[in-house]
Amino acid sequence: MGGARYQWLSKSCEHEGFLVAVFLGNITRVQNLRSFLKALQGKPGPRFPLLLEEVLYDGTHSGDCILSKYAPKLLKEVDTVLHSSDILADSEKEFFNNMKQLCEASIATGNAILF
């Protein structure tokens, strides 16, 4: 995509083309969250297919996205984890609360979640 698109996007609305932008983590955080979710889901699994296969599958993302039509399902997975907040570390709570914001913004606007 060319520079003209990005120039237009940055001036397209008061949000400079983005409704919500949050830090999700680095490769170590992703690895830790993936291990946590695998333990939380137990067997037979998978209770968290979108989180494990589309969001936390790797510590690097470049141009990946979750289409808005999948945001409600992803939000349900995130809410399931957040219902276990008493066992979540602060960094885990931060990640899942940030994911919740992204899902809600995607649902409200119909825009994809970009990584």
C-alpha positions, -999 to 999 in steps of 0.1 A, spaced: 0 0 0 13 34 -9 21 64 11 -10 83 -2 -33 58 16 -15 63 49 -16 101 45 -53 99 38 -59 75 67 -41 98 92 -64 126 82 -96 106 76 -111 112 110 -103 126 145 -89 93 155 -62 94 127 -76 62 113 -75 42 145 -102 39 172 -81 20 197 -44 12 198 -30 -8 227 2 -27 234 -4 -64 236 31 -76 244 63 -90 232 74 -125 223 80 -136 259 46 -123 270 29 -141 241 47 -174 250 36 -171 287 0 -162 278 -1 -192 254 11 -216 281 -14 -201 306 -43 -205 282 -34 -241 273 -34 -249 310 -66 -231 317 -85 -248 289 -76 -283 301 -86 -313 281 -101 -319 256 -98 -283 245 -98 -260 227 -119 -235 246 -99 -207 232 -94 -214 195 -92 -178 183 -69 -167 211 -46 -196 206 -47 -200 168 -51 -164 156 -38 -141 183 -12 -159 205 0 -184 179 33 -166 176 52 -137 192 54 -118 160 27 -103 139 30 -83 107 -1 -74 89 -23 -101 106 -59 -93 114 -91 -106 130 -121 -97 108 -149 -80 127 -172 -109 121 -150 -129 144 -148 -102 171 -179 -114 191 -165 -149 193 -131 -136 203 -147 -114 229 -165 -144 244 -132 -162 247 -116 -131 263 -145 -127 288 -142 -164 297 -106 -157 307 -115 -125 325 -140 -144 346 -109 -162 361 -94 -128 371 -86 -141 406 -59 -163 391 -46 -138 365 -13 -120 370 -13 -82 364 3 -85 330 -23 -112 320 -52 -89 332 -37 -61 311 -35 -82 280 -70 -95 282 -85 -61 291 -67 -47 261 -80 -75 239 -115 -68 253 -112 -31 242 -101 -41 207 -130 -66 204 -155 -40 215 -141 -14 191 -142 -39 163 -178 -48 170 -189 -12 173 -172 -1 141 -172 -32 119 -134 -27 115 -109 -56 118 -84 -59 146 -49 -54 132 -17 -67 146 
